[in-house]
């Protein structure tokens, strides 16, 4: 959240300075030095942004991804300086503040994108593609006939999940346990940011919360025991 607020502050500062330059134009000297500094700033910040965003997504860290976007805004600011300097060199002194306003709008777009991701994570929200990935991993495990339900939520940058899988009704408890263990191992192997998974094993045709409601509005919450990773059926 702090990183998102810093990006917002950067946008406000850039917008204020651009408006100030529009109202009170000032000459820009040493254009060659401005161009060199802006190119170095853009390339360096963009490289850092790509690295942070990629690693942040790999480990499931919303903060690191947001920090990567922060670096990207710094790079775009440097790019604005470059475009403004080129405009001034071509004889358009107002090019610098106009480009500054455009970059301000772009940074506000990043604020919106990062803010949605961070606040969704703050509320435990999970991206739809993550749920799809969990479902696909579970389906590939031998013995799993169907994946009835997937529930997942974030705790910081660690993911927790519950998966309802359906197996053939005639399997033994040991065979069901082996399938549940295979699902758990597959999830841990494929999703490196997964902290814990609870695997519910049900007979085919009776999998899911709808088949566990007896009288009141009760589901698997009544049937499972302690939190943490469960490698066996419940």
C-alpha positions in Angstrom: 0.0 0.0 0.0 2.9 2.4 0.8 4.5 1.7 -2.5 1.2 2.5 -4.3 0.9 5.7 -2.4 4.5 6.6 -3.4 3.7 6.0 -7.0 0.6 8.3 -6.6 2.8 10.9 -5.0 5.2 10.7 -8.0 2.3 11.2 -10.4 1.1 14.3 -8.4 4.6 15.8 -8.4 5.1 15.2 -12.1 1.7 16.7 -12.9 2.3 19.7 -10.7 5.7 20.4 -12.3 4.3 20.0 -15.8 1.5 22.5 -15.1 4.0 24.9 -13.5 6.2 24.7 -16.6 3.2 25.4 -18.8 2.3 28.5 -16.9 5.8 29.7 -16.3 8.1 28.3 -19.2 11.8 28.2 -18.4 14.6 27.6 -20.9 16.4 24.2 -20.8 20.2 24.3 -21.1 22.8 21.5 -21.8 20.3 19.4 -23.8 23.0 16.8 -24.6 23.5 16.1 -20.9 19.7 15.9 -20.3 19.4 13.4 -23.1 22.2 11.2 -21.9 20.9 11.2 -18.3 17.4 10.4 -19.3 18.4 7.5 -21.5 20.5 6.0 -18.7 17.7 6.6 -16.2 15.1 4.9 -18.5 17.2 1.9 -19.4 18.3 1.3 -15.8 14.9 1.7 -14.2 13.1 -0.4 -16.8 15.7 -3.2 -16.3 15.0 -3.1 -12.6 11.2 -3.0 -13.1 11.2 -6.1 -15.4 13.3 -8.0 -12.9 11.2 -7.1 -9.8 7.9 -7.7 -11.6 9.0 -11.1 -12.9 10.3 -12.3 -9.5 7.3 -10.8 -7.7 4.9 -12.8 -9.8 7.0 -16.0 -9.5 7.0 -15.8 -5.7 3.5 -14.3 -5.4 4.6 -11.0 -3.8 2.2 -8.2 -4.6 4.6 -5.7 -2.8 7.5 -6.6 -5.0 5.4 -6.4 -8.2 4.1 -2.9 -7.0 7.7 -1.9 -6.4 8.6 -3.0 -9.9 5.9 -0.7 -11.2 7.4 2.0 -9.1 10.7 1.6 -10.8 8.9 1.6 -14.2 7.3 5.0 -13.3 10.8 6.3 -12.6 11.9 5.1 -16.0 8.9 6.6 -17.7 9.7 9.9 -16.0 13.2 9.7 -17.5 11.6 9.0 -20.9 9.5 12.0 -20.5 12.6 14.1 -20.0 14.1 12.7 -23.1 11.0 13.4 -25.3 10.7 16.9 -23.8 14.4 17.6 -24.5 14.0 16.4 -28.1 10.9 18.7 -28.5 12.8 21.7 -27.1 15.7 20.9 -29.5 13.3 20.9 -32.4 12.0 24.4 -31.4 9.0 23.5 -29.3 9.6 24.8 -25.8 6.3 23.6 -24.5 7.0 20.0 -25.5 8.6 19.3 -22.1 5.6 20.1 -19.9 3.1 18.6 -22.4 5.0 15.3 -22.4 5.1 15.6 -18.6 1.3 15.7 -18.5 1.1 12.6 -20.7 3.5 10.7 -18.5 1.5 11.8 -15.5 -1.6 10.2 -17.0 0.3 7.0 -17.7 1.6 6.9 -14.1 -2.0 7.3 -12.8 -2.9 4.3 -14.9 -0.1 2.3 -13.1 -1.5 3.6 -9.8 -4.9 2.2 -10.7 -3.5 -1.2 -11.9 -1.3 -1.6 -8.8 -3.9 -0.4 -6.4 -6.4 -2.9 -7.6 -3.9 -5.8 -7.2 -2.7 -4.7 -3.8 -6.1 -4.1 -2.3 -7.4 -7.4 -3.7 -4.5 -9.1 -2.1 -5.2 -7.3 1.1 -8.7 -8.8 1.1 -7.4 -12.3 0.3 -8.6 -12.2 -3.3 -7.0 -14.6 -5.8 -6.6 -14.1 -9.5 -8.9 -16.3 -11.7 -5.9 -17.7 -13.5 -4.4 -19.0 -10.2 -7.7 -20.8 -9.5 -7.6 -22.3 -13.0 -4.0 -23.4 -12.5 -4.9 -25.2 -9.3 -7.8 -26.9 -11.0 -5.7 -28.0 -14.0 -2.9 -29.4 -11.7 -5.4 -31.4 -9.7 -7.0 -32.8 -12.9 -3.7 -34.2 -14.2 -3.2 -36.4 -11.1 -3.9 -40.1 -11.9 -7.1 -41.3 -10.3 -8.8 -37.9 -10.2 -12.0 -38.1 -12.2 -13.2 -34.6 -11.6 -12.4 -31.4 -9.7 -15.6 -30.2 -8.2 -14.6 -27.1 -6.3 -11.5 -25.0 -5.7 -11.2 -22.3 -3.0 -8.0 -20.2 -2.6 -6.9 -17.2 -0.7 -3.8 -15.2 0.0 -2.1 -14.7 3.3 0.6 -12.1 2.6 2.5 -13.5 -0.4 1.7 -17.2 0.5 -1.3 -19.0 -1.0 -3.7 -21.4 0.7 -6.2 -23.6 -1.1 -8.9 -26.2 -0.6 -9.7 -28.6 -3.4 -12.6 -31.1 -3.8 -11.6 -34.0 -6.1 -13.9 -36.9 -7.1 -12.5 -40.5 -7.4 -14.1 -43.8 -8.2 -16.4 -44.9 -5.4 -15.0 -48.4 -5.1 -11.5 -47.2 -4.1 -10.1 -48.1 -0.7 -9.2 -45.5 1.9 -5.5 -46.1 1.2 -6.0 -45.6 -2.5 -8.0 -42.4 -1.8 -5.2 -41.2 0.5 -2.6 -41.8 -2.3 -4.6 -39.8 -4.8 -5.0 -36.9 -2.3 -1.3 -37.0 -1.6 -0.6 -36.9 -5.4 -2.8 -33.8 -5.7 -1.1 -32.1 -2.8 2.4 -32.9 -4.1 1.5 -31.7 -7.6 0.2 -28.4 -6.3 3.3 -27.8 -4.1 5.5 -28.6 -7.1 3.7 -26.5 -9.6 2.8 -23.5 -7.4 5.9 -22.5 -5.6 4.1 -19.8 -3.6 1.6 -22.3 -2.2 1.8 -22.5 1.6 -0.8 -25.2 2.3 -3.5 -27.3 0.6 -6.4 -29.2 2.0 -7.6 -31.9 -0.4 -11.1 -33.4 0.0 -11.6 -36.7 -1.6 -15.2 -37.7 -2.5 -16.8 -40.5 -4.5 -17.6 -39.6 -8.1 -21.1 -38.1 -8.4 -21.1 -36.9 -4.7 -18.3 -34.4 -4.8 -18.7 -30.8 -3.6 -20.4 -28.7 -0.9 -23.9 -29.5 -2.2 -23.5 -33.2 -1.2 -22.3 -32.4 2.3 -25.2 -30.2 3.5 -27.3 -32.0 6.0 -30.3 -30.0 7.4 -28.6 -26.7 8.0 -26.2 -24.7 5.9 -23.1 -26.8 6.6 -20.3 -27.8 4.4 -16.8 -29.2 4.6 -16.0 -26.8 7.5 -17.8 -29.3 9.8 -15.9 -32.2 8.5 -12.3 -31.1 8.5 -10.1 -30.9 11.5 -7.0 -28.8 12.0 -5.5 -26.2 9.6 -2.3 -26.8 7.6 -1.5 -29.2 4.9 -3.5 -32.4 4.7 -2.2 -35.1 2.5 -5.1 -37.5 3.1 -8.8 -37.6 2.3 -11.4 -36.0 4.4 
